[in-house]
Amino acid sequence: MMTLRARRGQVILRRVKPHDVSGSILLPPAAQELPQEAMVLTVGDDVADLQEGDRVLIEKWLGAAIRLGSEDLLILEDRFILGKFEEAPDLNAAYAEHPIFQAGRASAFAEIALHPDRFRLLPGPPE
């Protein structure tokens, strides 16, 4: 089996297919838009901020499209990658770790009553 290695400053990507939407109109492949989301397969030596498996946002019409075996791949310079998708932090977990929320609701009201200078009231809805 042949493998392909990215050269300096280049990235080899596989475009990620858009999700299926039920009830949508089916278009032939030639009429469908190219997805802008891609998965990084390999990175060149000079590419420091990307690694294998990252999901990135790319320009639609840039790069060299190639076929390796049965896979359609894209070779692109790293400077044409628009951004990298990252997992959003779990805010519920962060709130759960706060001491006020660990002790329960009664403790939160007690904290407000004991230290009113630490909290400010937000205005209510307009009447």
C-alpha positions as CSV (number, residue, x, y, z in Angstrom):
1,M,0.0,0.0,0.0
2,M,1.3,3.5,-0.9
3,T,1.4,6.3,1.6
4,L,1.6,10.0,0.8
5,R,3.6,12.3,3.0
6,A,3.1,16.1,3.1
7,R,6.0,18.3,2.1
8,R,7.2,21.3,4.1
9,G,4.4,23.8,4.8
10,Q,1.7,21.6,3.3
11,V,-1.2,19.6,4.7
12,I,-3.0,16.6,3.2
13,L,-6.7,16.7,3.9
14,R,-9.9,14.7,3.3
15,R,-13.0,16.7,2.8
16,V,-15.7,15.9,5.3
17,K,-19.1,15.2,3.7
18,P,-22.0,17.3,4.9
19,H,-24.6,15.7,7.1
20,D,-27.6,14.1,5.4
21,V,-30.8,16.2,5.7
22,S,-34.0,14.3,5.4
23,G,-36.5,15.7,3.0
24,S,-33.9,17.6,1.0
25,I,-33.6,17.6,-2.8
26,L,-30.9,15.2,-4.0
27,L,-28.4,16.8,-6.4
28,P,-25.9,15.0,-8.6
29,P,-22.4,15.1,-7.3
30,A,-21.3,17.6,-10.0
31,A,-24.0,20.1,-8.8
32,Q,-23.3,19.8,-5.1
33,E,-21.2,22.4,-3.3
34,L,-17.7,21.4,-2.1
35,P,-17.6,21.0,1.7
36,Q,-15.4,23.5,3.5
37,E,-14.7,21.3,6.4
38,A,-11.9,18.8,6.2
39,M,-10.0,16.3,8.3
40,V,-6.2,16.6,8.5
41,L,-4.4,13.3,7.4
42,T,-0.8,14.4,7.4
43,V,1.1,17.6,8.0
44,G,4.5,18.8,6.7
45,D,7.5,19.5,8.8
46,D,7.0,23.3,9.2
47,V,3.4,23.1,10.2
48,A,3.4,23.5,14.0
49,D,-0.2,24.2,15.0
50,L,-2.0,21.3,13.2
51,Q,-1.8,17.6,13.8
52,E,-3.3,14.4,12.3
53,G,-7.0,14.1,13.1
54,D,-7.8,17.9,13.4
55,R,-10.9,19.2,11.8
56,V,-10.3,22.4,9.9
57,L,-12.1,25.0,7.8
58,I,-10.7,25.5,4.3
59,E,-11.4,27.5,1.2
60,K,-13.7,25.8,-1.3
61,W,-11.6,26.1,-4.5
62,L,-8.0,26.1,-3.3
63,G,-5.5,23.2,-3.2
64,A,-4.6,20.3,-5.5
65,A,-7.3,17.6,-5.6
66,I,-5.9,14.1,-6.0
67,R,-7.1,10.5,-5.9
68,L,-5.1,8.0,-3.9
69,G,-6.6,4.5,-4.2
70,S,-10.3,5.0,-3.6
71,E,-9.9,8.2,-1.6
72,D,-10.3,11.8,-2.8
73,L,-7.7,13.9,-1.0
74,L,-6.6,17.5,-1.1
75,I,-3.1,18.9,-0.8
76,L,-3.1,22.5,0.5
77,E,-0.6,25.0,1.9
78,D,-1.2,25.5,5.6
79,R,-1.6,29.3,5.1
80,F,-4.9,28.6,3.3
81,I,-6.5,26.9,6.3
82,L,-9.0,29.4,7.6
83,G,-9.4,27.9,11.1
84,K,-9.4,24.8,13.3
85,F,-12.5,23.4,15.0
86,E,-12.1,22.8,18.7
87,E,-14.4,21.2,21.3
88,A,-16.3,23.8,23.3
89,P,-15.6,23.7,27.1
90,D,-18.3,22.1,29.2
91,L,-19.7,25.0,31.2
92,N,-22.0,22.8,33.3
93,A,-18.9,21.0,34.6
94,A,-17.2,24.3,35.4
95,Y,-20.2,25.6,37.3
96,A,-20.6,22.3,39.2
97,E,-17.0,22.7,40.5
98,H,-17.8,26.1,42.0
99,P,-18.1,25.9,45.9
100,I,-21.5,27.7,45.9
101,F,-23.1,25.2,43.5
102,Q,-21.5,22.2,45.3
103,A,-23.2,23.1,48.6
104,G,-26.6,23.5,47.0
105,R,-29.0,26.4,46.4
106,A,-29.4,27.3,50.1
107,S,-25.7,28.0,50.3
108,A,-25.8,30.2,47.3
109,F,-28.5,32.4,48.9
110,A,-26.6,32.5,52.2
111,E,-23.5,33.6,50.3
112,I,-25.4,36.5,48.7
113,A,-26.9,37.5,52.1
114,L,-23.5,37.4,53.9
115,H,-21.6,39.2,51.1
116,P,-23.9,41.6,49.2
117,D,-21.0,43.7,48.1
118,R,-19.7,40.8,45.9
119,F,-22.9,40.6,43.9
120,R,-24.9,43.1,41.9
121,L,-28.5,42.9,40.9
122,L,-29.3,42.8,37.2
123,P,-32.3,44.9,36.0
124,G,-35.5,43.0,35.5
125,P,-37.4,42.8,32.3
126,P,-39.0,46.1,31.0
127,E,-42.6,46.6,32.1
